Amino acid sequence: MQTTGLQYKLIKKIKDERFDEENLHLYNLLIHVGLRDLQVAVVGAAEQRLLWLEDYVLPSVQQHKDLMSVLDLIFDSHELLKAGFWNQVKVSVKNAKFVQVPDTLFIADAATDYLGFNAATDTVTEDVLYVNNPRAEAKTVFAIPRDLREWITRMYPSRQPVFLHQSACLIESVMDYASSRQDNPLYIFIDRFKLHILSCTNNRLIFYNQFVIKQFPDYVKYIMMVMKTLNMDQQTSQVVLWGYLGKNSPHYHEFYKYINNVTFGARPRFLQFGYPFDEIQDHQYLDLYGMHLLE
């Protein structure tokens, strides 16, 4: 941990035995940025194998300028992040400034207008981008801080980074998982600071939203609200969980009080995992893994 006023903590680091620093040009770098946390992954492009994973919490970050300072500290001291020889660099942001637009209605020049229906943006400090969600047949339009985008772009001048949004990553991951099921459960992702809820039916995205959690009872309140909206029965409907929780966590026990059929989601089929990653529970890091599906 750094000893400056702004601090970070590396809480998870796993490296596959097949990782080779001489082969960075064959690997994709995934960087997943939230205001209070950061995840990094490396994926072998050819074999689609997870080779490296790191998870940081940023306890002292309170605002965006703090985040930029901490990212600078992490990158400066990191053994890999400042390398410029990656096959591809993908950067995903976590924020509430996003909207999904069906492909049939999408016009690129109107991206800012679409986003305006869901969130206010500052044209001086933010850029409006979009990413294709092929499984949902939609575009995710989102805002990203301009200084973050420019800083990342300068960091990798030989590889134009691809910018993504957490919601797009979760939608692609969940829809890939849902395609192998015959039923239509409610899908939930518990982030460190938010609740994400999704529903898919017959390979179509029916519902996605994220909710800020201010107190613990909010989890059940929002889940019950969405289940009612979707005409799902809490006694018979299936609920699949991913995220930062376990079978002994308060979240799981609270959900189980109100919902009979709660199970944990599996690891994605679109990545291979070596034995070093066995220490990670299968239902963790779904949004990070989902970056692999998007271009």
C-alpha positions in Angstrom: 0.0 0.0 0.0 1.2 3.5 -0.8 2.0 5.7 2.2 0.7 8.9 0.6 -2.7 10.4 1.6 -4.3 8.6 -1.3 -4.0 4.9 -0.9 -4.9 1.6 -2.6 -4.8 -2.0 -1.5 -4.2 -5.1 -3.7 -6.6 -7.7 -2.3 -6.3 -10.4 -5.0 -3.5 -11.3 -7.4 -3.4 -14.6 -9.4 -1.1 -15.5 -12.3 -1.4 -18.6 -14.5 1.8 -20.6 -14.9 1.4 -20.2 -18.7 1.8 -16.4 -18.5 4.9 -15.2 -20.3 6.1 -11.6 -20.3 7.7 -12.2 -23.7 4.3 -12.8 -25.2 2.4 -9.6 -24.3 1.8 -9.0 -28.0 -0.4 -12.2 -27.9 -2.4 -11.0 -24.9 -5.4 -8.7 -24.3 -5.3 -6.4 -21.3 -8.6 -5.7 -19.5 -8.9 -2.7 -17.2 -12.1 -2.3 -15.2 -12.4 1.0 -13.4 -14.8 2.1 -10.7 -14.6 5.1 -8.4 -13.6 2.9 -5.4 -12.1 -0.2 -7.0 -10.1 -1.4 -10.0 -9.7 -4.9 -11.6 -7.1 -5.9 -14.1 -7.0 -9.1 -16.2 -4.9 -10.5 -19.0 -6.4 -13.0 -21.5 -4.5 -15.0 -24.0 -6.1 -14.0 -27.3 -5.7 -17.2 -29.2 -6.6 -19.8 -26.5 -9.1 -17.4 -24.7 -7.5 -18.3 -21.4 -7.4 -16.1 -18.3 -3.7 -15.6 -17.4 -3.7 -12.9 -14.8 -6.1 -11.2 -12.4 -5.7 -8.4 -9.9 -8.3 -6.7 -7.7 -7.7 -3.4 -6.0 -9.8 -1.5 -3.5 -9.3 2.3 -3.3 -10.5 3.2 0.2 -9.4 6.8 0.2 -10.9 7.9 -3.2 -13.8 10.2 -2.7 -14.0 12.0 -6.1 -12.8 11.7 -9.6 -9.5 13.7 -9.2 -8.6 11.3 -6.4 -9.2 8.3 -8.7 -6.9 9.8 -11.3 -4.1 10.3 -8.8 -4.4 6.7 -7.4 -4.5 5.2 -11.0 -1.3 7.1 -11.6 0.3 5.6 -8.5 -0.8 2.1 -9.4 0.3 2.3 -13.0 3.7 3.8 -12.1 4.5 1.0 -9.7 3.0 -1.9 -11.8 5.2 -4.5 -13.5 2.9 -4.7 -16.6 0.4 -2.0 -16.9 2.7 0.5 -18.6 3.8 -2.0 -21.2 2.9 -0.9 -24.8 3.0 -4.2 -26.7 -0.4 -5.7 -26.0 -2.5 -7.3 -28.7 -5.5 -5.3 -27.5 -6.3 -3.0 -24.6 -9.9 -2.8 -23.3 -11.0 -0.3 -20.6 -14.4 -0.5 -18.9 -15.9 2.1 -16.6 -18.5 1.7 -13.8 -20.9 4.6 -13.6 -24.6 5.4 -13.8 -24.3 7.4 -17.0 -25.5 4.9 -19.6 -28.5 3.9 -21.7 -29.2 0.9 -23.9 -30.6 1.7 -27.4 -32.0 -1.0 -29.8 -30.0 -1.4 -33.0 -33.1 -0.6 -35.0 -33.4 2.8 -33.4 -29.8 3.7 -33.1 -28.2 6.7 -34.9 -24.6 7.3 -34.0 -24.9 11.1 -34.3 -27.7 11.1 -31.8 -25.7 9.2 -29.1 -25.6 12.3 -26.7 -29.3 12.8 -27.1 -30.1 9.2 -26.2 -27.9 9.4 -23.1 -29.7 12.7 -22.1 -32.9 10.7 -21.5 -31.2 8.8 -18.7 -28.4 11.0 -17.3 -27.0 14.5 -17.4 -23.5 14.9 -19.0 -21.0 17.6 -18.9 -19.7 18.3 -22.4 -16.6 20.0 -21.0 -15.4 17.2 -18.8 -17.0 14.0 -20.3 -17.1 12.2 -23.6 -20.1 10.2 -24.9 -19.2 6.9 -26.4 -21.1 3.7 -27.4 -20.4 0.0 -27.6 -22.1 -2.7 -29.5 -24.1 -5.4 -27.5 -24.5 -8.0 -30.2 -26.4 -10.5 -28.1 -28.9 -7.8 -27.0 -29.0 -6.3 -30.5 -28.5 -2.9 -28.9 -25.9 -0.2 -28.3 -24.8 0.8 -24.8 -24.3 4.6 -24.9 -22.3 5.9 -21.9 -20.3 8.8 -20.6 -16.6 8.6 -19.6 -14.5 11.3 -17.9 -12.5 12.9 -20.7 -9.3 13.1 -18.7 -9.5 9.3 -18.0 -10.0 8.6 -21.6 -7.2 10.8 -22.7 -4.8 9.5 -20.0 -5.5 5.9 -21.0 -5.1 6.7 -24.7 -1.7 8.4 -24.0 -0.7 5.3 -22.0 -1.1 3.0 -25.0 -0.2 5.1 -28.1 0.5 2.0 -30.3 -2.8 0.2 -29.4 -5.9 2.3 -29.6 -7.8 1.3 -26.5 -11.4 0.0 -26.7 -13.7 1.8 -24.2 -16.6 -0.2 -22.7 -19.2 0.2 -19.9 -19.8 -2.2 -17.0 -23.5 -2.6 -18.0 -22.6 -3.8 -21.5 -20.2 -6.3 -20.0 -22.8 -7.7 -17.7 -25.5 -7.9 -20.3 -23.2 -9.8 -22.7 -22.1 -12.2 -20.0 -25.5 -12.9 -18.6 -27.1 -13.4 -22.0 -24.3 -15.8 -23.0 -25.1 -17.8 -19.8 -28.8 -17.6 -20.3 -28.6 -19.0 -23.8 -27.8 -22.4 -22.3 -30.9 -22.4 -20.0 -34.4 -23.4 -20.8 -36.0 -21.4 -17.9 -36.0 -17.6 -17.3 -34.6 -16.8 -13.9 -33.9 -13.4 -12.5 -30.2 -12.6 -12.7 -28.5 -10.6 -10.0 -25.0 -9.2 -9.8 -23.9 -7.8 -6.4 -21.2 -5.2 -6.9 -19.3 -3.6 -4.1 -21.5 -0.5 -4.2 -24.5 -1.3 -6.4 -27.0 -4.0 -7.3 -27.5 -5.0 -10.9 -30.6 -6.9 -12.0 -31.2 -8.5 -15.4 -33.9 -10.7 -17.1 -33.6 -12.5 -20.4 -36.2 -14.5 -22.3 -35.7 -16.5 -25.5 -32.3 -14.8 -26.1 -33.8 -11.4 -25.7 -32.9 -8.8 -23.0 -36.1 -8.0 -21.1 -34.7 -5.9 -18.2 -31.5 -4.4 -17.0 -30.9 -1.7 -14.4 -28.5 -0.9 -11.6 -29.5 0.4 -8.1 -27.4 2.3 -5.6 -27.5 0.6 -2.2 -27.6 3.0 0.7 -28.6 0.5 3.4 -28.8 -3.3 3.6 -32.6 -3.7 3.3 -32.4 -1.9 -0.1 -31.2 -5.2 -1.7 -34.4 -7.1 -1.0 -36.6 -4.0 -1.7 -35.2 -3.6 -5.2 -35.3 -7.3 -6.0 -38.9 -7.6 -4.9 -39.8 -4.5 -6.9 -38.3 -5.9 -10.1 -39.8 -9.3 -9.6 -43.2 -7.7 -9.2 -42.7 -5.6 -12.3 -41.8 -8.7 -14.3 -44.7 -10.8 -12.8 -42.3 -13.2 -11.2 -43.3 -15.2 -8.1 -40.8 -15.0 -5.2 -41.8 -18.5 -4.1 -41.3 -20.3 -7.5 -39.1 -18.1 -9.6 -35.4 -18.9 -9.9 -32.8 -16.3 -9.0 -29.1 -16.6 -10.1 -26.5 -14.6 -8.2 -23.0 -13.4 -9.1 -20.8 -10.9 -7.4 -19.0 -10.2 -4.2 -20.9 -12.5 -1.9 -20.7 -16.1 -0.6 -23.0 -18.7 0.9 -22.1 -17.4 4.4 -22.6 -13.7 3.5 -25.4 -11.7 5.0 -26.7 -11.0 1.4 -27.2 -14.6 0.6 -29.0 -15.4 3.9 -31.2 -12.3 3.5 -32.2 -13.2 -0.1 -32.9 -16.8 1.0 -35.5 -15.5 3.5 -37.6 -14.0 0.8 -36.8 -16.1 -2.3 -36.9 -19.8 -2.2 -34.8 -20.7 -5.3 -31.5 -18.9 -5.0 -28.4 -20.3 -6.7 -25.0 -19.0 -7.6 -24.0 -18.4 -11.2 -21.2 -20.3 -12.9 -18.1 -19.1 -14.6 -18.5 -18.1 -18.2 -18.0 -20.6 -21.0 -16.2 -18.1 -23.2 -13.0 -18.2 -21.1 -10.7 -21.0 -20.0 -9.4 -21.0 -16.4 -6.3 -22.8 -15.1 -6.0 -24.3 -11.6 -4.5 -21.2 -10.0 -7.9 -19.5 -10.4 -9.6 -22.2 -8.3 -9.2 -20.0 -5.3 -11.7 -17.5 -6.9 -15.3 -18.5 -6.4 -17.1 -19.2 -9.7 -19.6 -16.4 -9.3 -17.1 -13.6 -8.9 -15.8 -11.1 -11.5 -18.5 -11.7 -14.1 -18.4 -8.1 -15.3 -14.6 -8.2 -15.7 -14.8 -11.4 -17.7 -17.5 -10.0 -19.8 -15.1 -7.4 -21.2 -13.7 -10.3 -23.3 -16.9 -10.5 -25.3 -17.0 -6.9 -26.5 -15.1 -5.1 -29.2 
